[in-house]
Amino acid sequence: MESNNMKIDKHTYHVGEASMDERHWTISSTRLLTQEEINDAFCNADFEIGNKPQNIILDTGAEVTVVFDGVEFGDNAQVKLYDGELREEE
């Protein structure tokens, strides 16, 4: 039996894909919140547990309820080739 010593050329490409996804939360409080408090509220919420209400006490002492409402996945993907040689289109 002959061994197959054929050289196989490899072509490697480094490709990046980015799209604009939006994550949505509902934040409830008994008082007006600052922009920083709003940012802290959703950043400290655990979106892995789905849409269960989470009671969070912020560093400022404000008590909030945060609900993760879900993700809208972007349909505007931008693809960029970082490395690799392309064949000409025919």
C-alpha positions in Angstrom: 0.0 0.0 0.0 1.4 3.4 -1.0 1.4 6.2 1.5 -0.2 9.4 0.4 2.5 12.0 0.8 0.6 14.6 -1.2 1.2 18.1 0.1 -2.0 20.0 0.8 -1.8 23.7 0.7 -3.6 25.5 3.4 -5.1 28.9 3.0 -5.9 30.6 6.3 -8.2 33.6 6.7 -8.8 35.8 9.7 -12.3 37.2 9.4 -14.2 39.5 11.7 -18.0 40.0 11.8 -19.7 42.7 13.7 -23.4 43.7 13.9 -25.3 46.0 16.1 -27.3 44.0 18.6 -29.5 45.7 21.2 -30.2 44.4 24.7 -33.2 45.8 26.4 -34.0 46.1 30.2 -36.9 47.6 32.1 -35.8 49.4 35.3 -38.2 50.5 38.0 -37.5 52.7 40.9 -39.5 54.7 43.5 -37.4 57.8 42.7 -35.8 59.5 39.7 -32.5 57.9 38.7 -29.3 59.5 37.3 -27.8 58.2 34.1 -25.0 56.6 36.1 -27.6 54.8 38.4 -29.4 53.5 35.3 -26.1 52.2 33.8 -25.2 50.6 37.1 -28.6 49.0 37.4 -28.5 47.1 34.1 -24.8 46.4 34.3 -25.4 44.7 37.7 -28.4 42.7 36.5 -27.9 39.0 35.4 -29.4 38.7 32.0 -28.7 35.0 32.0 -31.8 34.4 34.2 -34.1 35.7 31.6 -37.0 38.0 32.3 -37.3 37.4 36.0 -37.4 40.6 38.1 -34.2 41.3 40.0 -34.1 43.6 43.0 -30.8 45.5 43.1 -29.5 48.0 45.6 -27.1 50.4 43.9 -24.0 51.9 45.4 -26.0 55.2 46.0 -28.5 53.3 48.1 -31.3 53.4 45.4 -33.3 50.3 45.2 -34.3 49.2 41.7 -36.0 46.3 40.0 -34.5 45.3 36.7 -36.0 43.0 34.1 -34.0 41.8 31.1 -36.4 42.1 28.2 -34.3 40.4 25.6 -32.0 41.0 22.6 -32.8 42.3 19.1 -30.1 40.8 16.9 -28.7 43.2 14.3 -29.2 42.3 10.6 -26.5 44.7 9.4 -23.5 42.5 9.7 -20.2 44.0 8.5 -17.5 41.5 7.5 -13.8 42.4 7.4 -11.0 40.3 6.1 -7.9 40.9 8.3 -5.5 38.4 6.8 -5.5 36.0 3.8 -5.0 36.0 0.1 -8.2 36.1 -2.1 -8.8 34.5 -5.5 -10.1 36.9 -8.1 -13.8 36.7 -8.8 -14.7 35.2 -12.1 
